[in-house]
């Protein structure tokens, strides 16, 4: 019946003489209490859903907390994933061009996107489909129809886990101990980056552009990949490796500070001291003295 609707919510279809309910936003019906205002967030979520209404609903649901991009099929979605390097992907399973399983498989196999968490959405709830999702590398699997609060909670938990992992990567680069298990492909990528940098340590002109060329990546792709793994830009990553090696070389008391600076690509000693102090909160000389004192106590 229509008794529960207000008069202004109804209109007459003159052609058929039928009274219908005026369409309103799905978000307004399902989530009337949520703030609709978009926010400026660095965290990017990519929605891949071929149903325009569901796509729009998911975007509206998440854009109050994150920067949201969307695609209408798996093929378009994969291109955007490589281009944007989002922090998380939410994808439908049954889509034209490329289904969610194939999309997830390609995302996890690509060196630029392998560490991006993927949530698969599907109307099929059978265990065999969930198994297929896990086998292709999906991080979570949610059946439709879903509770929006449940989806938001899943998104938050996956992003929190990724943030913790990112901090561990960054921590290990600063010489701090870390016992976390790094995904093999990401570990290989970072080791390759470090190896290339270390082979060119004495080259003061070795830059982010040079590293990208060695890896056959564009500057923007390298930046997004390193940022997603370590929370460091390409230039910051290179500088941290230089300073890390400098800290190791300072253990050799037979080397002067100037010699150490030259060996890690700093021809300007003053600049080396400033960068080192900013990183370790002490000068190279103080760092050496502190570490020598510790070794003597041991």
MILORO-255471 format. One record per residue (C-alpha): residue in three letters; x, y, z; residue number from 1. Coordinates in Angstrom, 1 decimal. Each point is the difference from the previous one (the first is absolute). Layout:
+-----+--------+--------+--------+-----+
: res :      X :      Y :      Z :   n :
+-----+--------+--------+--------+-----+
: ALA :      X :      Y :      Z : NUM :
...
+-----+--------+--------+--------+-----+
end
This chain:
+-----+--------+--------+--------+-----+
: res :      X :      Y :      Z :   n :
+-----+--------+--------+--------+-----+
: UNK :    0.0 :    0.0 :    0.0 :   1 :
: UNK :    0.9 :    3.7 :    0.0 :   2 :
: UNK :   -1.5 :    1.1 :    3.3 :   3 :
: UNK :    3.4 :    0.3 :    1.7 :   4 :
: UNK :    1.2 :    2.6 :   -2.6 :   5 :
: UNK :   -0.5 :    3.7 :    0.2 :   6 :
: UNK :   -2.0 :    1.7 :   -2.8 :   7 :
: UNK :    3.1 :    1.8 :   -1.3 :   8 :
: UNK :    1.8 :   -3.3 :   -0.4 :   9 :
: UNK :   -2.6 :   -1.2 :   -2.5 :  10 :
: UNK :   -0.7 :    1.0 :   -3.6 :  11 :
: UNK :   -2.5 :   -1.1 :   -2.6 :  12 :
: UNK :    1.1 :   -1.7 :   -3.3 :  13 :
: UNK :   -2.4 :    1.6 :   -2.4 :  14 :
: UNK :    0.7 :   -2.4 :   -2.8 :  15 :
: UNK :   -1.0 :   -3.1 :    2.0 :  16 :
: UNK :   -2.0 :    1.6 :    2.9 :  17 :
: UNK :    2.3 :   -1.7 :    2.5 :  18 :
: UNK :    1.2 :    1.7 :    3.2 :  19 :
: UNK :    3.7 :   -0.8 :    0.7 :  20 :
: UNK :    2.6 :    0.9 :    2.6 :  21 :
: UNK :    2.4 :    2.7 :   -1.1 :  22 :
: UNK :    3.6 :   -1.3 :   -0.2 :  23 :
: UNK :    2.5 :    1.3 :    2.6 :  24 :
: UNK :    3.6 :   -0.6 :    0.6 :  25 :
: UNK :    0.8 :   -3.5 :    1.3 :  26 :
: UNK :    2.4 :    1.4 :    2.4 :  27 :
: UNK :   -2.7 :    2.3 :    1.5 :  28 :
: UNK :   -2.2 :   -3.0 :    0.6 :  29 :
: UNK :    2.6 :   -2.4 :    1.4 :  30 :
: UNK :    2.2 :    2.4 :    1.9 :  31 :
: UNK :   -2.0 :    3.1 :    1.0 :  32 :
: UNK :    2.3 :    0.9 :    2.9 :  33 :
: UNK :    3.3 :   -0.1 :   -1.8 :  34 :
: UNK :    1.9 :    3.2 :   -0.9 :  35 :
: UNK :   -0.2 :    0.5 :   -3.8 :  36 :
: UNK :    2.9 :    2.5 :   -0.2 :  37 :
: UNK :    3.1 :   -1.2 :   -1.8 :  38 :
: UNK :    3.3 :    0.3 :    1.8 :  39 :
: UNK :    3.6 :    0.6 :   -1.3 :  40 :
: UNK :    1.8 :   -3.3 :    0.8 :  41 :
: UNK :    3.3 :   -1.5 :   -1.1 :  42 :
: UNK :   -1.5 :   -3.5 :    0.3 :  43 :
: UNK :   -1.3 :   -1.1 :   -3.4 :  44 :
: UNK :   -2.5 :   -2.8 :   -0.5 :  45 :
: UNK :   -0.8 :   -1.3 :   -3.4 :  46 :
: UNK :   -3.6 :   -1.3 :   -0.6 :  47 :
: UNK :   -0.4 :   -2.4 :   -3.0 :  48 :
: UNK :   -3.7 :   -0.8 :   -0.5 :  49 :
: UNK :   -1.9 :   -0.4 :   -3.3 :  50 :
: UNK :   -3.4 :    0.9 :    1.4 :  51 :
: UNK :   -0.2 :    3.8 :   -0.1 :  52 :
: UNK :   -2.4 :    0.3 :    3.0 :  53 :
: UNK :    2.1 :   -2.3 :    2.2 :  54 :
: UNK :    3.2 :    1.8 :   -1.2 :  55 :
: UNK :   -1.5 :    3.4 :    0.9 :  56 :
: UNK :   -1.2 :   -1.3 :    3.3 :  57 :
: UNK :    3.4 :   -1.4 :    1.0 :  58 :
: UNK :    1.7 :    3.3 :   -1.0 :  59 :
: UNK :   -2.5 :    2.0 :    2.0 :  60 :
: UNK :    0.4 :   -2.3 :    3.0 :  61 :
: UNK :    3.8 :    0.4 :    0.1 :  62 :
: UNK :    0.8 :    3.4 :   -1.3 :  63 :
: UNK :   -0.9 :    1.6 :    3.3 :  64 :
: UNK :    3.2 :   -1.5 :    1.4 :  65 :
: UNK :    2.3 :   -0.8 :   -2.9 :  66 :
: UNK :    0.9 :    1.1 :   -3.5 :  67 :
: UNK :   -2.0 :   -2.3 :   -2.2 :  68 :
: UNK :    0.5 :   -0.9 :   -3.7 :  69 :
: UNK :   -2.2 :   -2.3 :   -2.0 :  70 :
: UNK :   -0.1 :   -2.2 :   -3.1 :  71 :
: UNK :   -2.9 :   -1.8 :   -1.7 :  72 :
: UNK :    1.8 :   -3.3 :   -1.0 :  73 :
: UNK :    3.0 :   -2.1 :    0.9 :  74 :
: UNK :    2.1 :    1.1 :   -3.0 :  75 :
: UNK :   -0.4 :    3.7 :    0.7 :  76 :
: UNK :    0.5 :   -0.7 :    3.7 :  77 :
: UNK :    3.3 :   -1.7 :   -0.5 :  78 :
: UNK :    1.3 :    2.9 :   -2.1 :  79 :
: UNK :   -1.0 :    2.4 :    2.7 :  80 :
: UNK :    1.5 :   -2.2 :    2.7 :  81 :
: UNK :    3.4 :    0.2 :   -1.7 :  82 :
: UNK :   -0.3 :    3.7 :   -0.7 :  83 :
: UNK :   -1.3 :    1.1 :    3.5 :  84 :
: UNK :    1.6 :   -2.6 :    2.3 :  85 :
: UNK :   -3.0 :    0.3 :    2.4 :  86 :
: UNK :    0.2 :   -1.0 :    3.6 :  87 :
: UNK :   -2.8 :   -2.5 :   -0.3 :  88 :
: UNK :   -2.2 :   -1.5 :   -2.8 :  89 :
: UNK :   -3.7 :   -1.1 :    0.3 :  90 :
: UNK :   -1.1 :   -2.0 :   -3.0 :  91 :
: UNK :   -3.1 :   -1.8 :   -1.2 :  92 :
: UNK :    0.6 :   -3.6 :   -1.2 :  93 :
: UNK :   -2.4 :   -0.3 :   -2.9 :  94 :
: UNK :    1.0 :    2.7 :   -2.5 :  95 :
: UNK :    0.5 :    0.4 :   -3.8 :  96 :
: UNK :    3.5 :    0.3 :   -1.6 :  97 :
: UNK :    1.7 :   -1.5 :    3.0 :  98 :
: UNK :   -1.7 :   -1.7 :    3.1 :  99 :
: UNK :    1.1 :    0.7 :    3.6 : 100 :
: UNK :    2.0 :   -3.2 :    0.3 : 101 :
: UNK :    2.1 :    0.7 :   -3.0 : 102 :
: UNK :    0.4 :    3.7 :    1.1 : 103 :
: UNK :    1.2 :   -1.1 :    3.4 : 104 :
: UNK :    2.4 :   -2.5 :   -1.5 : 105 :
: UNK :    1.5 :    2.7 :   -2.2 : 106 :
: UNK :    0.2 :    2.5 :    2.8 : 107 :
: UNK :    1.9 :   -2.4 :    2.2 : 108 :
: UNK :    2.3 :   -1.0 :   -2.8 : 109 :
: UNK :    1.0 :    3.5 :   -0.9 : 110 :
: UNK :    3.1 :    1.4 :    1.8 : 111 :
: UNK :   -1.6 :    3.4 :    0.3 : 112 :
: UNK :   -3.3 :   -1.2 :    1.5 : 113 :
: UNK :    0.8 :   -3.2 :    1.8 : 114 :
: UNK :   -0.2 :    1.5 :    3.5 : 115 :
: UNK :   -3.5 :    1.6 :   -0.5 : 116 :
: UNK :   -2.7 :   -1.7 :    2.1 : 117 :
: UNK :   -3.0 :   -1.2 :   -2.1 : 118 :
: UNK :   -3.5 :   -0.5 :    1.2 : 119 :
: UNK :   -2.3 :   -2.1 :   -2.3 : 120 :
: UNK :   -3.7 :    0.6 :    0.0 : 121 :
: UNK :   -2.4 :   -2.5 :   -1.5 : 122 :
: UNK :   -3.6 :   -1.2 :    0.2 : 123 :
: UNK :    1.3 :   -3.6 :   -0.1 : 124 :
: UNK :    0.5 :   -1.2 :    3.6 : 125 :
: UNK :    1.0 :   -3.6 :   -0.7 : 126 :
: UNK :    3.3 :   -1.1 :    1.7 : 127 :
: UNK :    1.5 :   -0.9 :   -3.4 : 128 :
: UNK :   -0.2 :    3.7 :   -1.1 : 129 :
: UNK :    1.6 :    1.1 :    3.2 : 130 :
: UNK :    2.7 :   -2.6 :   -0.5 : 131 :
: UNK :    0.7 :    1.3 :   -3.5 : 132 :
: UNK :    0.2 :    3.5 :    1.4 : 133 :
: UNK :    2.6 :   -1.0 :    2.6 : 134 :
: UNK :    1.9 :   -2.0 :   -2.6 : 135 :
: UNK :    0.4 :    3.0 :   -2.3 : 136 :
: UNK :    1.4 :    2.0 :    3.0 : 137 :
: UNK :   -3.1 :    1.9 :    1.2 : 138 :
: UNK :    0.5 :    1.4 :    3.5 : 139 :
: UNK :   -3.7 :   -0.2 :    0.9 : 140 :
: UNK :   -3.3 :   -1.2 :   -1.6 : 141 :
: UNK :   -3.4 :    1.5 :    0.8 : 142 :
: UNK :   -3.3 :   -1.3 :   -1.3 : 143 :
: UNK :   -2.8 :    2.2 :   -1.3 : 144 :
: UNK :   -2.1 :    1.5 :    1.3 : 145 :
: UNK :    2.4 :    1.3 :    2.6 : 146 :
: UNK :   -0.4 :    2.1 :    3.2 : 147 :
: UNK :    1.7 :    3.4 :   -0.9 : 148 :
: UNK :    1.4 :    0.3 :    3.6 : 149 :
: UNK :    1.5 :   -3.5 :   -0.4 : 150 :
: UNK :    1.7 :    1.0 :   -3.3 : 151 :
: UNK :    1.3 :    3.2 :    1.6 : 152 :
: UNK :    1.4 :   -1.9 :    2.9 : 153 :
: UNK :    1.8 :   -2.5 :   -2.3 : 154 :
: UNK :    1.5 :    2.9 :   -2.0 : 155 :
: UNK :    1.3 :    1.7 :    3.2 : 156 :
: UNK :    1.6 :   -3.2 :    1.2 : 157 :
: UNK :    1.7 :   -0.8 :   -3.3 : 158 :
: UNK :    1.3 :    3.6 :   -0.2 : 159 :
: UNK :    1.3 :   -0.2 :    3.6 : 160 :
: UNK :    1.8 :   -3.2 :   -0.7 : 161 :
: UNK :    1.6 :    1.6 :   -3.1 : 162 :
: UNK :    1.1 :    3.0 :    2.0 : 163 :
: UNK :    1.7 :   -2.2 :    2.6 : 164 :
: UNK :    1.8 :   -1.9 :   -2.8 : 165 :
: UNK :    1.1 :    3.3 :   -1.6 : 166 :
: UNK :    1.4 :    1.2 :    3.4 : 167 :
: UNK :    1.9 :   -3.3 :    0.3 : 168 :
: UNK :    1.6 :    0.5 :   -3.5 : 169 :
: UNK :    0.9 :    3.5 :    0.9 : 170 :
: UNK :    1.4 :   -1.1 :    3.3 : 171 :
: UNK :    2.2 :   -2.7 :   -1.5 : 172 :
: UNK :    1.5 :    2.5 :   -2.4 : 173 :
: UNK :    1.1 :    2.0 :    3.0 : 174 :
: UNK :    2.0 :   -2.9 :    1.3 : 175 :
: UNK :   -2.4 :   -0.8 :    2.7 : 176 :
: UNK :   -0.7 :   -3.7 :    0.6 : 177 :
: UNK :   -3.1 :   -1.5 :   -1.5 : 178 :
: UNK :   -1.4 :   -3.5 :    0.2 : 179 :
: UNK :   -3.0 :    0.5 :   -2.2 : 180 :
: UNK :   -0.5 :   -2.4 :   -3.0 : 181 :
: UNK :    0.1 :    2.1 :   -3.1 : 182 :
: UNK :   -1.9 :   -1.2 :   -3.1 : 183 :
: UNK :    2.6 :   -1.6 :   -2.3 : 184 :
: UNK :   -0.6 :    2.1 :   -3.1 : 185 :
: UNK :    0.2 :    3.3 :    1.9 : 186 :
: UNK :    3.1 :   -1.2 :    1.8 : 187 :
: UNK :    1.6 :   -0.8 :   -3.3 : 188 :
: UNK :   -0.9 :    3.4 :   -1.4 : 189 :
: UNK :    1.4 :    1.9 :    3.0 : 190 :
: UNK :    3.2 :   -2.1 :    0.0 : 191 :
: UNK :    0.4 :    0.7 :   -3.7 : 192 :
: UNK :   -0.4 :    3.8 :    0.6 : 193 :
: UNK :    2.5 :   -0.1 :    2.9 : 194 :
: UNK :    2.5 :   -2.0 :   -2.1 : 195 :
: UNK :   -0.1 :    2.5 :   -2.9 : 196 :
: UNK :    0.4 :    2.9 :    2.4 : 197 :
: UNK :    2.9 :   -1.6 :    1.9 : 198 :
: UNK :    1.8 :   -0.7 :   -3.3 : 199 :
: UNK :   -0.2 :    3.7 :   -0.8 : 200 :
: UNK :    0.6 :    1.5 :    3.5 : 201 :
: UNK :    3.0 :    2.0 :   -1.0 : 202 :
: UNK :   -1.9 :    1.6 :   -2.9 : 203 :
: UNK :   -1.3 :    3.3 :    1.4 : 204 :
: UNK :   -2.2 :    0.4 :   -3.1 : 205 :
: UNK :   -1.8 :   -3.3 :    0.5 : 206 :
: UNK :   -3.7 :    1.1 :    0.3 : 207 :
: UNK :   -3.5 :   -1.3 :    0.1 : 208 :
: UNK :   -0.2 :    0.3 :   -3.7 : 209 :
: UNK :    3.2 :   -2.1 :   -0.4 : 210 :
: UNK :   -1.4 :   -2.7 :    2.3 : 211 :
: UNK :   -3.3 :    0.0 :   -1.9 : 212 :
: UNK :    1.9 :   -0.5 :   -3.3 : 213 :
: UNK :    2.0 :   -3.0 :    1.5 : 214 :
: UNK :   -3.3 :   -1.6 :    1.0 : 215 :
: UNK :   -1.7 :    0.8 :   -3.3 : 216 :
: UNK :   -2.7 :    2.0 :    1.7 : 217 :
: UNK :   -1.3 :    3.5 :   -0.4 : 218 :
: UNK :    0.9 :    2.5 :    2.7 : 219 :
: UNK :   -3.6 :    0.2 :    1.2 : 220 :
: UNK :   -0.5 :   -3.8 :    0.1 : 221 :
: UNK :    3.2 :   -0.4 :    2.1 : 222 :
: UNK :   -1.1 :    2.8 :    2.3 : 223 :
: UNK :   -3.4 :   -1.5 :    0.6 : 224 :
: UNK :    1.4 :   -3.5 :    0.6 : 225 :
: UNK :    2.6 :    1.1 :    2.5 : 226 :
: UNK :   -2.5 :    2.3 :    1.7 : 227 :
: UNK :   -2.4 :   -2.8 :    0.4 : 228 :
: UNK :    2.6 :   -2.3 :    1.4 : 229 :
: UNK :    2.2 :    2.3 :    2.2 : 230 :
: UNK :   -1.9 :    3.3 :    0.3 : 231 :
: UNK :    3.1 :    1.5 :   -1.6 : 232 :
: UNK :    0.4 :    1.8 :   -3.3 : 233 :
: UNK :    2.5 :   -1.3 :   -2.5 : 234 :
: UNK :    2.5 :    2.8 :    1.0 : 235 :
: UNK :   -0.5 :   -0.6 :    3.7 : 236 :
: UNK :    0.5 :   -3.8 :   -0.5 : 237 :
: UNK :    3.3 :    0.6 :   -1.8 : 238 :
: UNK :    1.1 :    2.5 :    2.7 : 239 :
: UNK :   -0.8 :   -2.5 :    2.8 : 240 :
: UNK :    2.0 :   -2.7 :   -1.6 : 241 :
: UNK :    3.0 :    2.4 :   -0.3 : 242 :
: UNK :   -0.3 :    1.0 :    3.6 : 243 :
: UNK :   -0.5 :   -3.6 :    1.1 : 244 :
: UNK :    3.3 :   -1.0 :   -1.7 : 245 :
: UNK :    1.7 :    3.1 :    1.5 : 246 :
: UNK :   -1.0 :   -1.2 :    3.4 : 247 :
: UNK :    1.5 :   -3.4 :   -0.7 : 248 :
: UNK :    3.2 :    1.5 :   -1.3 : 249 :
: UNK :    0.4 :    2.3 :    3.0 : 250 :
: UNK :    0.6 :   -3.2 :    2.1 : 251 :
: UNK :    3.4 :   -0.1 :   -1.7 : 252 :
: UNK :    2.0 :    2.4 :    2.1 : 253 :
: UNK :    2.8 :    0.0 :   -2.6 : 254 :
: UNK :   -2.3 :    1.9 :   -2.4 : 255 :
: UNK :   -0.4 :    3.8 :    0.4 : 256 :
: UNK :   -3.5 :    1.5 :   -0.1 : 257 :
: UNK :    0.9 :    1.6 :   -3.3 : 258 :
: UNK :    1.1 :   -3.3 :   -1.5 : 259 :
: UNK :   -3.3 :   -1.6 :    1.1 : 260 :
: UNK :   -2.0 :    2.9 :   -1.6 : 261 :
: UNK :    1.8 :   -0.4 :   -3.3 : 262 :
: UNK :   -0.6 :   -3.7 :    0.0 : 263 :
: UNK :   -3.8 :    0.4 :    0.3 : 264 :
: UNK :   -0.2 :    2.7 :   -2.7 : 265 :
: UNK :    0.3 :    3.3 :    2.0 : 266 :
: UNK :    2.6 :    2.3 :   -1.4 : 267 :
: UNK :   -1.2 :    2.8 :    2.2 : 268 :
: UNK :    1.0 :   -0.9 :    3.6 : 269 :
: UNK :   -2.2 :    2.7 :    1.5 : 270 :
: UNK :   -3.0 :   -1.4 :   -1.8 : 271 :
: UNK :    0.9 :   -3.5 :    1.1 : 272 :
: UNK :    0.2 :    1.1 :    3.7 : 273 :
: UNK :   -3.4 :    1.7 :   -0.3 : 274 :
: UNK :   -1.7 :   -3.0 :   -1.6 : 275 :
: UNK :    1.6 :   -2.4 :    2.4 : 276 :
: UNK :   -1.0 :    2.0 :    3.1 : 277 :
: UNK :   -3.6 :    0.4 :   -1.2 : 278 :
: UNK :   -0.2 :   -3.8 :   -0.4 : 279 :
: UNK :    1.7 :   -1.1 :    3.2 : 280 :
: UNK :   -0.4 :    3.1 :    2.2 : 281 :
: UNK :    3.8 :    0.2 :    0.5 : 282 :
: UNK :    3.0 :    0.9 :   -2.1 : 283 :
: UNK :    2.1 :   -2.7 :   -1.7 : 284 :
: UNK :    2.8 :    0.6 :    2.6 : 285 :
: UNK :   -2.5 :   -0.3 :    2.9 : 286 :
: UNK :   -1.5 :   -3.2 :   -1.6 : 287 :
: UNK :    3.5 :   -1.5 :   -0.3 : 288 :
: UNK :    0.9 :    0.9 :    3.6 : 289 :
: UNK :   -3.3 :   -1.4 :    1.4 : 290 :
: UNK :    0.4 :   -3.3 :   -1.9 : 291 :
: UNK :    3.6 :   -0.3 :    1.0 : 292 :
: UNK :   -0.9 :    0.5 :    3.6 : 293 :
: UNK :   -2.7 :   -2.7 :   -0.2 : 294 :
: UNK :    2.4 :   -2.5 :   -1.6 : 295 :
: UNK :    2.6 :    0.7 :    2.8 : 296 :
: UNK :   -2.7 :   -0.6 :    2.6 : 297 :
: UNK :   -0.9 :   -3.3 :   -1.7 : 298 :
+-----+--------+--------+--------+-----+
end
